[in-house]
Amino acid sequence: MSYYVARVQLTEEVDTPKGTKQRKTSESYLVEALSVTEAEAKVINDFRGFTFDYEVKSVTASKIVKILE
């Protein structure tokens, strides 16, 4: 297994005094997977059921070798 960094852009609707506005934020996730495709599929599966929009912007190989617990 290898580690991949998945960048996800979240789009949330926020209520403001002038009405509803869309706010975009980016988050990074460390994913343990065999390939880029599997890492992307794991992220998509993890976001299943959320009501806000999201988009997986990129998945890249990480230089992390091992996670010590």
PyMOL Python script that loads the backbone (N, CA, C, O; Angstrom):
from pymol import cmd

cmd.read_pdbstr("""\
ATOM      1  N   MET A   1       0.838  -1.186   0.000  1.00  0.00           N
ATOM      2  CA  MET A   1       0.000   0.000   0.000  1.00  0.00           C
ATOM      3  C   MET A   1       0.882   1.248   0.000  1.00  0.00           C
ATOM      4  O   MET A   1       2.001   1.248   0.512  1.00  0.00           O
ATOM      5  N   SER A   2       0.347   2.287  -0.581  1.00  0.00           N
ATOM      6  CA  SER A   2       1.011   3.584  -0.619  1.00  0.00           C
ATOM      7  C   SER A   2       0.066   4.636  -0.058  1.00  0.00           C
ATOM      8  O   SER A   2      -1.113   4.373   0.183  1.00  0.00           O
ATOM      9  N   TYR A   3       0.605   5.826   0.143  1.00  0.00           N
ATOM     10  CA  TYR A   3      -0.206   6.934   0.641  1.00  0.00           C
ATOM     11  C   TYR A   3      -0.358   7.977  -0.458  1.00  0.00           C
ATOM     12  O   TYR A   3       0.572   8.248  -1.217  1.00  0.00           O
ATOM     13  N   TYR A   4      -1.557   8.556  -0.524  1.00  0.00           N
ATOM     14  CA  TYR A   4      -1.867   9.578  -1.517  1.00  0.00           C
ATOM     15  C   TYR A   4      -2.515  10.768  -0.817  1.00  0.00           C
ATOM     16  O   TYR A   4      -3.223  10.611   0.178  1.00  0.00           O
ATOM     17  N   VAL A   5      -2.261  11.958  -1.353  1.00  0.00           N
ATOM     18  CA  VAL A   5      -2.890  13.173  -0.847  1.00  0.00           C
ATOM     19  C   VAL A   5      -3.994  13.558  -1.820  1.00  0.00           C
ATOM     20  O   VAL A   5      -3.741  13.807  -2.999  1.00  0.00           O
ATOM     21  N   ALA A   6      -5.218  13.605  -1.314  1.00  0.00           N
ATOM     22  CA  ALA A   6      -6.371  13.972  -2.133  1.00  0.00           C
ATOM     23  C   ALA A   6      -6.802  15.387  -1.740  1.00  0.00           C
ATOM     24  O   ALA A   6      -7.065  15.663  -0.569  1.00  0.00           O
ATOM     25  N   ARG A   7      -6.870  16.274  -2.726  1.00  0.00           N
ATOM     26  CA  ARG A   7      -7.343  17.647  -2.513  1.00  0.00           C
ATOM     27  C   ARG A   7      -8.812  17.700  -2.919  1.00  0.00           C
ATOM     28  O   ARG A   7      -9.165  17.350  -4.045  1.00  0.00           O
ATOM     29  N   VAL A   8      -9.661  18.137  -2.000  1.00  0.00           N
ATOM     30  CA  VAL A   8     -11.099  18.174  -2.231  1.00  0.00           C
ATOM     31  C   VAL A   8     -11.590  19.608  -2.044  1.00  0.00           C
ATOM     32  O   VAL A   8     -11.259  20.270  -1.060  1.00  0.00           O
ATOM     33  N   GLN A   9     -12.386  20.075  -3.009  1.00  0.00           N
ATOM     34  CA  GLN A   9     -12.996  21.403  -2.897  1.00  0.00           C
ATOM     35  C   GLN A   9     -14.453  21.228  -2.482  1.00  0.00           C
ATOM     36  O   GLN A   9     -15.226  20.541  -3.150  1.00  0.00           O
ATOM     37  N   LEU A  10     -14.814  21.861  -1.366  1.00  0.00           N
ATOM     38  CA  LEU A  10     -16.166  21.791  -0.833  1.00  0.00           C
ATOM     39  C   LEU A  10     -16.898  23.084  -1.164  1.00  0.00           C
ATOM     40  O   LEU A  10     -16.321  24.167  -1.066  1.00  0.00           O
ATOM     41  N   THR A  11     -18.162  22.980  -1.553  1.00  0.00           N
ATOM     42  CA  THR A  11     -18.989  24.150  -1.828  1.00  0.00           C
ATOM     43  C   THR A  11     -20.195  24.102  -0.898  1.00  0.00           C
ATOM     44  O   THR A  11     -21.029  23.201  -0.987  1.00  0.00           O
ATOM     45  N   GLU A  12     -20.274  25.089  -0.002  1.00  0.00           N
ATOM     46  CA  GLU A  12     -21.363  25.151   0.959  1.00  0.00           C
ATOM     47  C   GLU A  12     -22.163  26.424   0.735  1.00  0.00           C
ATOM     48  O   GLU A  12     -21.606  27.450   0.345  1.00  0.00           O
ATOM     49  N   GLU A  13     -23.458  26.362   0.978  1.00  0.00           N
ATOM     50  CA  GLU A  13     -24.294  27.551   0.909  1.00  0.00           C
ATOM     51  C   GLU A  13     -24.382  28.147   2.300  1.00  0.00           C
ATOM     52  O   GLU A  13     -24.727  27.462   3.263  1.00  0.00           O
ATOM     53  N   VAL A  14     -24.065  29.441   2.398  1.00  0.00           N
ATOM     54  CA  VAL A  14     -24.034  30.142   3.672  1.00  0.00           C
ATOM     55  C   VAL A  14     -25.055  31.275   3.632  1.00  0.00           C
ATOM     56  O   VAL A  14     -25.129  32.024   2.658  1.00  0.00           O
ATOM     57  N   ASP A  15     -25.835  31.391   4.695  1.00  0.00           N
ATOM     58  CA  ASP A  15     -26.799  32.488   4.785  1.00  0.00           C
ATOM     59  C   ASP A  15     -26.088  33.756   5.225  1.00  0.00           C
ATOM     60  O   ASP A  15     -25.338  33.747   6.201  1.00  0.00           O
ATOM     61  N   THR A  16     -26.321  34.838   4.513  1.00  0.00           N
ATOM     62  CA  THR A  16     -25.771  36.143   4.843  1.00  0.00           C
ATOM     63  C   THR A  16     -26.921  37.142   4.935  1.00  0.00           C
ATOM     64  O   THR A  16     -28.033  36.840   4.501  1.00  0.00           O
ATOM     65  N   PRO A  17     -26.673  38.318   5.490  1.00  0.00           N
ATOM     66  CA  PRO A  17     -27.742  39.323   5.553  1.00  0.00           C
ATOM     67  C   PRO A  17     -28.306  39.693   4.172  1.00  0.00           C
ATOM     68  O   PRO A  17     -29.451  40.131   4.064  1.00  0.00           O
ATOM     69  N   LYS A  18     -27.501  39.515   3.128  1.00  0.00           N
ATOM     70  CA  LYS A  18     -27.945  39.852   1.771  1.00  0.00           C
ATOM     71  C   LYS A  18     -28.495  38.645   1.016  1.00  0.00           C
ATOM     72  O   LYS A  18     -28.812  38.754  -0.168  1.00  0.00           O
ATOM     73  N   GLY A  19     -28.611  37.513   1.674  1.00  0.00           N
ATOM     74  CA  GLY A  19     -29.126  36.311   1.021  1.00  0.00           C
ATOM     75  C   GLY A  19     -28.168  35.139   1.160  1.00  0.00           C
ATOM     76  O   GLY A  19     -27.290  35.133   2.023  1.00  0.00           O
ATOM     77  N   THR A  20     -28.347  34.171   0.315  1.00  0.00           N
ATOM     78  CA  THR A  20     -27.512  32.975   0.354  1.00  0.00           C
ATOM     79  C   THR A  20     -26.299  33.154  -0.562  1.00  0.00           C
ATOM     80  O   THR A  20     -26.407  33.676  -1.671  1.00  0.00           O
ATOM     81  N   LYS A  21     -25.146  32.707  -0.067  1.00  0.00           N
ATOM     82  CA  LYS A  21     -23.908  32.826  -0.828  1.00  0.00           C
ATOM     83  C   LYS A  21     -23.181  31.487  -0.798  1.00  0.00           C
ATOM     84  O   LYS A  21     -23.239  30.768   0.199  1.00  0.00           O
ATOM     85  N   GLN A  22     -22.497  31.151  -1.889  1.00  0.00           N
ATOM     86  CA  GLN A  22     -21.714  29.911  -1.923  1.00  0.00           C
ATOM     87  C   GLN A  22     -20.299  30.188  -1.420  1.00  0.00           C
ATOM     88  O   GLN A  22     -19.655  31.154  -1.831  1.00  0.00           O
ATOM     89  N   ARG A  23     -19.832  29.327  -0.528  1.00  0.00           N
ATOM     90  CA  ARG A  23     -18.472  29.450   0.000  1.00  0.00           C
ATOM     91  C   ARG A  23     -17.701  28.196  -0.375  1.00  0.00           C
ATOM     92  O   ARG A  23     -18.153  27.078  -0.126  1.00  0.00           O
ATOM     93  N   LYS A  24     -16.536  28.389  -0.974  1.00  0.00           N
ATOM     94  CA  LYS A  24     -15.699  27.255  -1.368  1.00  0.00           C
ATOM     95  C   LYS A  24     -14.491  27.172  -0.449  1.00  0.00           C
ATOM     96  O   LYS A  24     -13.834  28.172  -0.160  1.00  0.00           O
ATOM     97  N   THR A  25     -14.215  25.951   0.004  1.00  0.00           N
ATOM     98  CA  THR A  25     -13.038  25.691   0.821  1.00  0.00           C
ATOM     99  C   THR A  25     -12.341  24.451   0.280  1.00  0.00           C
ATOM    100  O   THR A  25     -12.969  23.591  -0.338  1.00  0.00           O
ATOM    101  N   SER A  26     -11.056  24.372   0.516  1.00  0.00           N
ATOM    102  CA  SER A  26     -10.281  23.209   0.086  1.00  0.00           C
ATOM    103  C   SER A  26      -9.734  22.482   1.301  1.00  0.00           C
ATOM    104  O   SER A  26      -9.300  23.102   2.272  1.00  0.00           O
ATOM    105  N   GLU A  27      -9.760  21.156   1.233  1.00  0.00           N
ATOM    106  CA  GLU A  27      -9.228  20.323   2.305  1.00  0.00           C
ATOM    107  C   GLU A  27      -8.343  19.245   1.697  1.00  0.00           C
ATOM    108  O   GLU A  27      -8.538  18.841   0.551  1.00  0.00           O
ATOM    109  N   SER A  28      -7.374  18.788   2.470  1.00  0.00           N
ATOM    110  CA  SER A  28      -6.480  17.712   2.031  1.00  0.00           C
ATOM    111  C   SER A  28      -6.712  16.485   2.889  1.00  0.00           C
ATOM    112  O   SER A  28      -6.900  16.585   4.102  1.00  0.00           O
ATOM    113  N   TYR A  29      -6.697  15.326   2.250  1.00  0.00           N
ATOM    114  CA  TYR A  29      -6.896  14.057   2.940  1.00  0.00           C
ATOM    115  C   TYR A  29      -5.756  13.113   2.583  1.00  0.00           C
ATOM    116  O   TYR A  29      -5.356  13.023   1.422  1.00  0.00           O
ATOM    117  N   LEU A  30      -5.236  12.413   3.580  1.00  0.00           N
ATOM    118  CA  LEU A  30      -4.221  11.397   3.366  1.00  0.00           C
ATOM    119  C   LEU A  30      -4.944  10.066   3.255  1.00  0.00           C
ATOM    120  O   LEU A  30      -5.684   9.674   4.158  1.00  0.00           O
ATOM    121  N   VAL A  31      -4.728   9.368   2.137  1.00  0.00           N
ATOM    122  CA  VAL A  31      -5.463   8.140   1.848  1.00  0.00           C
ATOM    123  C   VAL A  31      -4.476   7.001   1.619  1.00  0.00           C
ATOM    124  O   VAL A  31      -3.512   7.151   0.868  1.00  0.00           O
ATOM    125  N   GLU A  32      -4.715   5.874   2.258  1.00  0.00           N
ATOM    126  CA  GLU A  32      -3.908   4.681   2.018  1.00  0.00           C
ATOM    127  C   GLU A  32      -4.612   3.851   0.945  1.00  0.00           C
ATOM    128  O   GLU A  32      -5.759   3.440   1.122  1.00  0.00           O
ATOM    129  N   ALA A  33      -3.917   3.609  -0.170  1.00  0.00           N
ATOM    130  CA  ALA A  33      -4.532   2.893  -1.294  1.00  0.00           C
ATOM    131  C   ALA A  33      -3.450   2.267  -2.162  1.00  0.00           C
ATOM    132  O   ALA A  33      -2.261   2.537  -1.993  1.00  0.00           O
ATOM    133  N   LEU A  34      -3.886   1.424  -3.096  1.00  0.00           N
ATOM    134  CA  LEU A  34      -2.959   0.781  -4.030  1.00  0.00           C
ATOM    135  C   LEU A  34      -2.686   1.637  -5.262  1.00  0.00           C
ATOM    136  O   LEU A  34      -1.656   1.479  -5.916  1.00  0.00           O
ATOM    137  N   SER A  35      -3.620   2.556  -5.583  1.00  0.00           N
ATOM    138  CA  SER A  35      -3.467   3.377  -6.793  1.00  0.00           C
ATOM    139  C   SER A  35      -4.202   4.703  -6.603  1.00  0.00           C
ATOM    140  O   SER A  35      -4.962   4.884  -5.652  1.00  0.00           O
ATOM    141  N   VAL A  36      -3.952   5.627  -7.538  1.00  0.00           N
ATOM    142  CA  VAL A  36      -4.633   6.917  -7.536  1.00  0.00           C
ATOM    143  C   VAL A  36      -6.141   6.709  -7.674  1.00  0.00           C
ATOM    144  O   VAL A  36      -6.931   7.368  -6.998  1.00  0.00           O
ATOM    145  N   THR A  37      -6.528   5.799  -8.544  1.00  0.00           N
ATOM    146  CA  THR A  37      -7.946   5.525  -8.772  1.00  0.00           C
ATOM    147  C   THR A  37      -8.623   5.012  -7.504  1.00  0.00           C
ATOM    148  O   THR A  37      -9.732   5.433  -7.176  1.00  0.00           O
ATOM    149  N   GLU A  38      -7.962   4.114  -6.800  1.00  0.00           N
ATOM    150  CA  GLU A  38      -8.537   3.593  -5.558  1.00  0.00           C
ATOM    151  C   GLU A  38      -8.628   4.683  -4.495  1.00  0.00           C
ATOM    152  O   GLU A  38      -9.607   4.742  -3.750  1.00  0.00           O
ATOM    153  N   ALA A  39      -7.620   5.543  -4.417  1.00  0.00           N
ATOM    154  CA  ALA A  39      -7.640   6.644  -3.451  1.00  0.00           C
ATOM    155  C   ALA A  39      -8.806   7.584  -3.733  1.00  0.00           C
ATOM    156  O   ALA A  39      -9.501   8.001  -2.807  1.00  0.00           O
ATOM    157  N   GLU A  40      -9.026   7.922  -4.999  1.00  0.00           N
ATOM    158  CA  GLU A  40     -10.144   8.788  -5.363  1.00  0.00           C
ATOM    159  C   GLU A  40     -11.475   8.121  -5.012  1.00  0.00           C
ATOM    160  O   GLU A  40     -12.382   8.779  -4.502  1.00  0.00           O
ATOM    161  N   ALA A  41     -11.593   6.837  -5.280  1.00  0.00           N
ATOM    162  CA  ALA A  41     -12.828   6.103  -4.969  1.00  0.00           C
ATOM    163  C   ALA A  41     -13.089   6.086  -3.464  1.00  0.00           C
ATOM    164  O   ALA A  41     -14.241   6.181  -3.042  1.00  0.00           O
ATOM    165  N   LYS A  42     -12.048   5.968  -2.654  1.00  0.00           N
ATOM    166  CA  LYS A  42     -12.210   5.980  -1.197  1.00  0.00           C
ATOM    167  C   LYS A  42     -12.709   7.344  -0.714  1.00  0.00           C
ATOM    168  O   LYS A  42     -13.549   7.415   0.183  1.00  0.00           O
ATOM    169  N   VAL A  43     -12.199   8.415  -1.301  1.00  0.00           N
ATOM    170  CA  VAL A  43     -12.647   9.755  -0.917  1.00  0.00           C
ATOM    171  C   VAL A  43     -14.115   9.938  -1.292  1.00  0.00           C
ATOM    172  O   VAL A  43     -14.908  10.423  -0.484  1.00  0.00           O
ATOM    173  N   ILE A  44     -14.476   9.555  -2.509  1.00  0.00           N
ATOM    174  CA  ILE A  44     -15.863   9.680  -2.969  1.00  0.00           C
ATOM    175  C   ILE A  44     -16.792   8.869  -2.070  1.00  0.00           C
ATOM    176  O   ILE A  44     -17.876   9.333  -1.718  1.00  0.00           O
ATOM    177  N   ASN A  45     -16.376   7.673  -1.702  1.00  0.00           N
ATOM    178  CA  ASN A  45     -17.183   6.824  -0.823  1.00  0.00           C
ATOM    179  C   ASN A  45     -17.349   7.461   0.558  1.00  0.00           C
ATOM    180  O   ASN A  45     -18.412   7.362   1.170  1.00  0.00           O
ATOM    181  N   ASP A  46     -16.295   8.112   1.038  1.00  0.00           N
ATOM    182  CA  ASP A  46     -16.344   8.750   2.352  1.00  0.00           C
ATOM    183  C   ASP A  46     -17.315   9.936   2.371  1.00  0.00           C
ATOM    184  O   ASP A  46     -17.927  10.210   3.403  1.00  0.00           O
ATOM    185  N   PHE A  47     -17.463  10.637   1.253  1.00  0.00           N
ATOM    186  CA  PHE A  47     -18.344  11.800   1.174  1.00  0.00           C
ATOM    187  C   PHE A  47     -19.781  11.427   0.819  1.00  0.00           C
ATOM    188  O   PHE A  47     -20.649  12.300   0.791  1.00  0.00           O
ATOM    189  N   ARG A  48     -20.044  10.184   0.555  1.00  0.00           N
ATOM    190  CA  ARG A  48     -21.410   9.749   0.207  1.00  0.00           C
ATOM    191  C   ARG A  48     -22.369  10.101   1.341  1.00  0.00           C
ATOM    192  O   ARG A  48     -22.090   9.834   2.510  1.00  0.00           O
ATOM    193  N   GLY A  49     -23.503  10.705   0.981  1.00  0.00           N
ATOM    194  CA  GLY A  49     -24.515  11.044   1.963  1.00  0.00           C
ATOM    195  C   GLY A  49     -24.468  12.480   2.446  1.00  0.00           C
ATOM    196  O   GLY A  49     -25.412  12.926   3.099  1.00  0.00           O
ATOM    197  N   PHE A  50     -23.401  13.230   2.151  1.00  0.00           N
ATOM    198  CA  PHE A  50     -23.345  14.628   2.557  1.00  0.00           C
ATOM    199  C   PHE A  50     -24.231  15.466   1.642  1.00  0.00           C
ATOM    200  O   PHE A  50     -24.423  15.125   0.475  1.00  0.00           O
ATOM    201  N   THR A  51     -24.768  16.559   2.172  1.00  0.00           N
ATOM    202  CA  THR A  51     -25.696  17.377   1.403  1.00  0.00           C
ATOM    203  C   THR A  51     -25.013  18.485   0.608  1.00  0.00           C
ATOM    204  O   THR A  51     -25.638  19.073  -0.274  1.00  0.00           O
ATOM    205  N   PHE A  52     -23.761  18.783   0.893  1.00  0.00           N
ATOM    206  CA  PHE A  52     -23.063  19.842   0.163  1.00  0.00           C
ATOM    207  C   PHE A  52     -22.325  19.263  -1.049  1.00  0.00           C
ATOM    208  O   PHE A  52     -22.067  18.061  -1.120  1.00  0.00           O
ATOM    209  N   ASP A  53     -21.995  20.138  -1.993  1.00  0.00           N
ATOM    210  CA  ASP A  53     -21.270  19.721  -3.188  1.00  0.00           C
ATOM    211  C   ASP A  53     -19.780  19.631  -2.888  1.00  0.00           C
ATOM    212  O   ASP A  53     -19.251  20.382  -2.068  1.00  0.00           O
ATOM    213  N   TYR A  54     -19.124  18.714  -3.554  1.00  0.00           N
ATOM    214  CA  TYR A  54     -17.675  18.566  -3.420  1.00  0.00           C
ATOM    215  C   TYR A  54     -17.114  18.096  -4.746  1.00  0.00           C
ATOM    216  O   TYR A  54     -17.828  17.548  -5.585  1.00  0.00           O
ATOM    217  N   GLU A  55     -15.825  18.322  -4.917  1.00  0.00           N
ATOM    218  CA  GLU A  55     -15.136  17.865  -6.124  1.00  0.00           C
ATOM    219  C   GLU A  55     -13.719  17.454  -5.744  1.00  0.00           C
ATOM    220  O   GLU A  55     -13.002  18.213  -5.091  1.00  0.00           O
ATOM    221  N   VAL A  56     -13.317  16.259  -6.152  1.00  0.00           N
ATOM    222  CA  VAL A  56     -11.943  15.815  -5.931  1.00  0.00           C
ATOM    223  C   VAL A  56     -11.103  16.507  -6.994  1.00  0.00           C
ATOM    224  O   VAL A  56     -11.196  16.179  -8.176  1.00  0.00           O
ATOM    225  N   LYS A  57     -10.277  17.472  -6.569  1.00  0.00           N
ATOM    226  CA  LYS A  57      -9.497  18.271  -7.507  1.00  0.00           C
ATOM    227  C   LYS A  57      -8.228  17.560  -7.966  1.00  0.00           C
ATOM    228  O   LYS A  57      -7.836  17.677  -9.127  1.00  0.00           O
ATOM    229  N   SER A  58      -7.585  16.826  -7.061  1.00  0.00           N
ATOM    230  CA  SER A  58      -6.361  16.120  -7.440  1.00  0.00           C
ATOM    231  C   SER A  58      -6.067  15.017  -6.440  1.00  0.00           C
ATOM    232  O   SER A  58      -6.480  15.069  -5.282  1.00  0.00           O
ATOM    233  N   VAL A  59      -5.344  14.019  -6.920  1.00  0.00           N
ATOM    234  CA  VAL A  59      -4.827  12.952  -6.064  1.00  0.00           C
ATOM    235  C   VAL A  59      -3.386  12.724  -6.502  1.00  0.00           C
ATOM    236  O   VAL A  59      -3.124  12.393  -7.659  1.00  0.00           O
ATOM    237  N   THR A  60      -2.459  12.902  -5.574  1.00  0.00           N
ATOM    238  CA  THR A  60      -1.042  12.746  -5.897  1.00  0.00           C
ATOM    239  C   THR A  60      -0.382  11.799  -4.900  1.00  0.00           C
ATOM    240  O   THR A  60      -0.825  11.667  -3.759  1.00  0.00           O
ATOM    241  N   ALA A  61       0.672  11.151  -5.347  1.00  0.00           N
ATOM    242  CA  ALA A  61       1.428  10.251  -4.481  1.00  0.00           C
ATOM    243  C   ALA A  61       2.097  11.066  -3.384  1.00  0.00           C
ATOM    244  O   ALA A  61       2.608  12.159  -3.630  1.00  0.00           O
ATOM    245  N   SER A  62       2.087  10.528  -2.179  1.00  0.00           N
ATOM    246  CA  SER A  62       2.702  11.185  -1.038  1.00  0.00           C
ATOM    247  C   SER A  62       4.099  10.608  -0.805  1.00  0.00           C
ATOM    248  O   SER A  62       4.375   9.457  -1.144  1.00  0.00           O
ATOM    249  N   LYS A  63       4.960  11.416  -0.229  1.00  0.00           N
ATOM    250  CA  LYS A  63       6.291  10.929   0.116  1.00  0.00           C
ATOM    251  C   LYS A  63       6.312  10.253   1.481  1.00  0.00           C
ATOM    252  O   LYS A  63       7.356   9.778   1.929  1.00  0.00           O
ATOM    253  N   ILE A  64       5.163  10.210   2.136  1.00  0.00           N
ATOM    254  CA  ILE A  64       5.064   9.549   3.445  1.00  0.00           C
ATOM    255  C   ILE A  64       5.257   8.049   3.243  1.00  0.00           C
ATOM    256  O   ILE A  64       4.606   7.438   2.396  1.00  0.00           O
ATOM    257  N   VAL A  65       6.136   7.477   4.010  1.00  0.00           N
ATOM    258  CA  VAL A  65       6.470   6.068   3.881  1.00  0.00           C
ATOM    259  C   VAL A  65       5.674   5.212   4.853  1.00  0.00           C
ATOM    260  O   VAL A  65       5.236   4.112   4.516  1.00  0.00           O
ATOM    261  N   LYS A  66       5.489   5.739   6.084  1.00  0.00           N
ATOM    262  CA  LYS A  66       4.861   4.932   7.123  1.00  0.00           C
ATOM    263  C   LYS A  66       4.242   5.861   8.155  1.00  0.00           C
ATOM    264  O   LYS A  66       4.786   6.922   8.460  1.00  0.00           O
ATOM    265  N   ILE A  67       3.099   5.449   8.689  1.00  0.00           N
ATOM    266  CA  ILE A  67       2.463   6.182   9.766  1.00  0.00           C
ATOM    267  C   ILE A  67       2.688   5.391  11.051  1.00  0.00           C
ATOM    268  O   ILE A  67       2.324   4.219  11.146  1.00  0.00           O
ATOM    269  N   LEU A  68       3.283   6.040  12.021  1.00  0.00           N
ATOM    270  CA  LEU A  68       3.555   5.399  13.307  1.00  0.00           C
ATOM    271  C   LEU A  68       2.423   5.718  14.262  1.00  0.00           C
ATOM    272  O   LEU A  68       2.057   6.883  14.423  1.00  0.00           O
ATOM    273  N   GLU A  69       1.875   4.720  14.887  1.00  0.00           N
ATOM    274  CA  GLU A  69       0.770   4.946  15.827  1.00  0.00           C
ATOM    275  C   GLU A  69       1.201   4.680  17.236  1.00  0.00           C
ATOM    276  O   GLU A  69       0.402   4.819  18.163  1.00  0.00           O
TER     277      GLU A  69
END
""", "prot")
cmd.dss("prot")
cmd.show_as("cartoon", "prot")
cmd.util.cbc("prot")
cmd.orient("prot")
